[in-house]
Amino acid sequence: MIRKAFVMTVYPDKHEEYEKRHNEIWPEMVDALHHHGASNYSIFLDKETNQLFGYVEIENEEKWNKMSATDINQKWWDFMKPVMKTNTDNSPVSKSLKQVFHMD
């Protein structure tokens, strides 16, 4: 199991919409995430900075990296583009964080 953490940015006036869209996440998106080895996935919001902190556990990097090319993931990115900062391919602008401590 590999732990991954990252930060993204939601638009200041889209906090509620971002949360609503994730509360209503499509079952086929959840299935695809599981199929690509994701589990224990959480996203947290800092309302003062509009920063999102994401955490996910994956089985392996190769399997996880294939998720971005799936049709459902592309559709999700398009759906989320109006509420957060994105790259030209509609993927979220995301910065990976280095793990510096872990305790079981």
C-alpha positions in Angstrom: 0.0 0.0 0.0 1.3 3.4 -1.0 0.0 6.6 0.8 -0.4 9.7 -1.5 -1.2 13.2 -0.4 -1.8 16.3 -2.6 -3.2 19.8 -2.6 -5.6 21.4 -5.1 -7.6 24.6 -5.2 -11.3 25.2 -5.2 -12.7 28.5 -6.3 -13.8 30.7 -3.3 -17.4 30.8 -4.3 -17.6 27.1 -5.1 -16.9 25.4 -1.7 -20.5 24.2 -1.3 -20.8 23.0 -4.9 -17.5 21.1 -4.7 -18.7 19.3 -1.6 -22.1 18.6 -3.1 -20.6 17.1 -6.2 -18.5 14.8 -4.1 -21.4 13.9 -1.8 -23.2 12.8 -5.0 -20.1 11.1 -6.6 -21.1 8.8 -9.5 -21.1 5.1 -8.5 -19.1 4.3 -11.7 -16.4 6.8 -10.6 -16.1 5.1 -7.3 -15.9 1.7 -9.1 -13.2 3.0 -11.4 -11.2 4.3 -8.4 -11.4 0.9 -6.6 -10.6 -0.9 -9.9 -7.4 1.2 -10.1 -6.3 0.4 -6.6 -7.6 3.3 -4.6 -8.9 3.1 -1.1 -9.2 5.2 2.0 -9.7 8.3 -0.1 -10.4 11.6 1.7 -10.4 15.3 0.7 -10.4 18.1 3.2 -11.1 21.8 2.6 -9.3 24.8 4.2 -12.0 27.5 3.7 -9.6 30.4 4.5 -7.2 29.5 1.7 -9.5 27.6 -0.7 -7.0 24.7 -0.5 -8.1 21.1 -0.8 -5.9 18.4 0.9 -6.4 15.0 -0.6 -5.2 11.7 0.8 -5.5 8.3 -0.9 -4.0 4.9 -0.5 -3.1 3.0 -3.7 -2.0 -0.5 -4.5 0.7 0.6 -7.0 1.7 3.6 -9.0 1.3 1.9 -12.5 -2.3 0.8 -11.8 -3.1 4.2 -10.3 -1.7 6.2 -13.2 -4.0 4.4 -15.7 -7.0 6.0 -13.9 -6.5 9.4 -15.5 -7.0 7.9 -19.0 -10.4 6.3 -18.3 -13.5 7.7 -19.9 -15.2 8.1 -16.5 -12.2 10.1 -15.1 -12.2 12.4 -18.1 -15.9 13.0 -17.7 -15.4 13.7 -14.0 -12.6 16.2 -14.7 -14.9 18.0 -17.2 -17.7 18.0 -14.6 -15.4 19.5 -11.9 -13.7 22.1 -14.1 -16.2 24.9 -13.2 -15.5 24.6 -9.5 -11.7 24.3 -9.2 -8.4 25.3 -10.8 -7.6 22.9 -13.7 -4.9 22.3 -16.3 -5.5 22.6 -20.0 -6.6 18.9 -20.1 -9.2 19.6 -17.4 -7.2 17.7 -14.8 -7.1 19.5 -11.4 -4.0 21.6 -10.8 -2.5 19.4 -8.1 0.8 19.4 -6.1 2.0 16.1 -4.6 3.2 16.2 -1.0 6.1 14.3 0.4 5.4 12.1 3.4 7.6 13.1 6.2 6.0 11.2 9.1 3.6 8.3 9.6 2.4 6.5 12.7 0.2 3.3 12.8 
